[in-house]
Amino acid sequence: MPRPSPAQIAYGFATVMLTAVVLLLLTRTESGTGAVLIASGSLVLGLIVSLTVPARTRAAQTGPALPRAAVHTSAARPAVERPLPEPSLRR
């Protein structure tokens, strides 16, 4: 699983905190059960928000994109594909 970006963490944290404070103030709950339910709902909402924030792609983080030939080259495989020699028809 890829690591969350700082923006995803910030949006999730802000959502959890704001949702919990607003719901606690609006419901005026005094029981522990109500506080646990509000905290649980806030965490779930914060998780949903942090997962839906678009993350930057790897190409955007590393800079300009490289051509496909440069990306997939290795010592074992040549960058240029050569056709196989044709088999001889003599037996």
C-alpha positions in Angstrom: 0.0 0.0 0.0 1.5 3.4 -0.9 2.2 5.9 1.8 -0.3 8.7 2.2 0.8 12.2 1.1 1.0 15.0 3.6 -2.2 16.5 2.0 -4.1 13.3 2.7 -2.9 13.2 6.3 -3.8 16.9 6.8 -7.3 16.6 5.3 -8.0 13.4 7.3 -6.8 15.0 10.5 -8.8 18.2 10.0 -11.9 16.2 9.2 -11.7 14.1 12.3 -11.1 17.1 14.6 -13.7 19.4 13.1 -16.4 16.6 12.9 -15.8 15.5 16.4 -16.0 19.1 17.8 -19.0 20.0 15.8 -21.0 16.9 16.6 -20.1 17.1 20.3 -21.3 20.7 20.4 -24.5 20.0 18.4 -25.6 16.9 20.3 -24.5 18.1 23.7 -23.9 14.6 24.7 -22.9 13.9 28.3 -22.6 10.1 28.2 -19.5 8.1 27.4 -21.3 6.0 24.9 -22.4 9.1 22.8 -18.8 10.4 22.9 -17.5 7.0 21.7 -20.0 6.9 18.9 -19.1 10.5 17.8 -15.4 9.7 17.9 -15.9 6.5 15.9 -18.0 8.3 13.3 -15.4 11.1 13.1 -12.6 8.6 12.5 -14.5 6.8 9.8 -15.3 10.1 8.1 -11.7 11.2 8.3 -10.5 7.9 6.8 -12.9 8.3 3.9 -11.9 11.9 3.3 -8.1 11.0 3.4 -8.6 8.2 1.0 -10.6 10.2 -1.5 -8.1 13.1 -1.7 -6.2 12.5 -4.9 -2.6 11.6 -4.3 0.2 12.8 -6.5 1.4 10.2 -8.9 5.0 9.0 -8.9 5.8 10.7 -12.2 4.7 14.0 -10.9 7.0 13.6 -7.8 10.1 12.6 -9.7 9.9 15.2 -12.5 9.3 15.1 -16.2 8.4 11.8 -17.7 11.1 9.8 -19.5 10.5 8.1 -22.9 9.3 4.5 -22.5 12.5 3.1 -24.1 14.6 4.8 -21.4 12.5 3.6 -18.6 12.4 -0.1 -19.5 16.1 -0.7 -20.4 18.3 -3.0 -18.5 21.6 -4.8 -19.0 19.8 -8.1 -19.8 17.5 -6.7 -22.4 18.6 -4.3 -25.2 16.8 -1.1 -25.7 16.2 -1.8 -29.4 14.4 -4.9 -30.4 16.1 -6.9 -33.1 14.2 -9.4 -35.3 15.1 -13.0 -34.9 17.1 -14.6 -37.7 15.0 -16.4 -40.2 15.3 -20.2 -40.0 16.8 -21.9 -43.0 14.5 -24.0 -45.0 17.2 -26.6 -45.9 17.3 -29.9 -44.0 
